[in-house]
């Protein structure tokens, strides 16, 4: 069968509040974000496994607040000095640094914590009390954060996630396809996301619709690999 080279087109996932799939596993975090600006603390955290929706909720919060946004590894004292004193700031993946945190990183964080104005919202995989820190000051600040857990999603949410990911690509997958995917894949958002991307690429390369036959073929290929 002739194959079509998949073009590396930019995918723009839908990240508005209306696009977020609310389920028991994330409802507390959604209520927290929706309650802005009436938070009981100006320092908060969302934590949970990869793919549970933390980054999507950060985008929702940024749309509501105009918050500045950066990854933990990009935080430096120079960046803090350039940030407006009253800015809302979102810092993602605070516990996923490839190297141990440094004193310079903690000095920058402490300056953000001690601002009389502005709001901080962090994300991480584990609870903030366990986030790595180079200084006791930051370790205690992490432990004191208002922390909202996001649990691993169940099958219903994973199915809705798969439908959304296909819809982000202007594709519609039948319910039988979704069910077959979930019966074979690891029960994680990351696995569902990777499989949808692979199915999209295979359908384009082979000029086939995304149906149960294509999904079965892709699952067979995955198992052989």
N, C-alpha and C positions, 0 to 999 in steps of 0.2 A: 504494500500500500504506500502510495506517495505520502511523504511527510512534509508538513509545513513548518518552517522555522518559527518558533514562538518569538514574537517581538517583545523586547523588554519595556513594555509600556508601564508608566507609573500608575500604581493602584492607589486610589484615594478612598480609604475606608470611611464610611459614614460614622462620625464621632459626635453627633449632637445628643442632647438629652433625650430627644424623642427616639433616637436609634438605640438607646441603651436598653438591654433586655433585663428587666427586673425579675428576680427570683428570690426565694428564701435565703440563698447563699450570699446574696449581696444587698439585701433590702436595707440593712442597717447603714451601710455605707452610702446608699442612695439617699436615705433620709438625711444623713449628715450633710451631704453636699447640697441637697435641696434646701436645707435650713439656713444656709448662708444668707445674710450676714449675722444671724442670731446664734452664733456658736458660743458655747460656754467658755471657750478658751480660744486665743488667737494662735495657738500652736497645736496642730493636729497631725495625724498619720493614718494612712490606709495601708494595711498589710495583708498579704495573701499570696498564693502561688502564682507563678507566671501564667498570664492569659486569663486571669479571673476578672479583669475589667478595670484594674487600677488606672492604667494610662487613659482609658476612655473617660473615666470620671474626672481625671485631672483636666482633660480637654473641656469637659462640661464646666468645671470650676473656673478655668481660664476664661471661657466665654462669658461667664457671669461677672468676673472680677477684673479682667484685664491683667491677670497675674503674669509675672515673669516666670520663665520656665527653664530649667537646666537639669542635666544629669549630674549625679553626685561627683563623678570624676572631673567635671568641669568647674567645680567650686574652688575658688582661690580667694585670698584676701583682696587681690586687685579687683576681682569681679564684685565683691561685696562693697568696696569703696565706690564703685561706679553705679550701684543700684540706688534708686530713689529711696529715701529713708522710710517712707510710708508705703512702699510697694508691697503688694501681695506676691509671694514667691512660692513656686512649687519646685521641689527637689525630688527627682525620681531615683529609684534603685539605690537607696542610701546604703544598703547592706550587701551590694553586689560588686564592690570594688575588687579589681584583680590583684591589688596590692594592699598591704595593711594601711589603715588611715594614718596620716601624719599629723604632727602638732600644728603645722600650717593650716591643714584642713580644719582642725578643731578650733583654731583661732578664728577662722572665717565663720564657722558655724556659731561660735559664741557671740560674735558681733551681731549676727542676725537674730539670735535669741534675745539679745539685750536691747534691741531697738524698742523705743517707747511706743512706736507706731508700726503698722504693717502686720501682715499675717504670714505664717509659714505652714505649708502643707507638704509632708513627706510621704513617699511610698517606699515599701520594702517587702521582702518575702516573709521574713520572720517578725515576731513581736518586737517593738522598739526597745524593750528592756535588754534584748540580746544583740542589738546592733553594735558593730565594732566601733570603738572609739580609742583615741590615743590619750585622752585626758579624762580624769574623773569628773570634771565639770560637765563635759558633753555626755558622758555615760549617764549621769544623773538627770540631765535635761531630756535625753531620749526616754529614760524610764518614766518621766513625769508627763510625757505627751498624752493628749487625749487620743487614744488609739482605737481604730475601728477595724475589726477583722472581716475579711472577705474569704468565705469558705470555698473549697473546691466545688464546682458546679455539678449538679445531677444530670441525668440523661435528658430530661426535658429541656434544661437550659442548653446543654450541648447541642441538641437538635436544633433549637432556635438559633444558636450561634452559627451552626453550619449553614442554615438557610440565609442568615444575614451575610455571611461571608460570600456565599454564591451570589446573593443579590448585589453586593458591592461590586461584583464583576458583571453585572447585568445578566446573570444566569439564574435559572430556576431548576432546582433539583427535586424530582418527585419524592414523596414521603418514603417509598420503598428504598430509594437510594440512600436517604438519610439513615433509615433504620439499619440497612446493611453496613454502612460505614461505622455506626456506633457499636454494632455487634462485634466488629473486628478490631477496632482501633483502641489504643490506650485511652482511658477516660479522662483526658485532659484537654483544655482549650488549645494548648500548643500543638497537640497531635491532630486535632480537628483542623486547625488553621493550616498546618503543613499539608495535610491530605487534600484539602480544598484547592490549595495552590497547585499541587501536583496534578489533580484531576483537570483543572483549568488548562494547564500547560499541555497535558496529554490530549485533551479534546481539540485544542487548537492545532497541535502538531499533526494529528491524525485526521483532522477535519471530521470529527465525530461529535454527536451531541452527548452531553453529560447524562447518561442513563445508567441503569443497573448493570448492563453488560460492561460498560467502560469502567465502572467502579469495581466490579468483580475482577476484571483484567488487571487493574492497578493494584488491587489487594494481592492478587497472585504474584505480581512482580515484586511487591514489597516483601512478601514472605520469602521469595527466592533469594532476594538480596540479603 
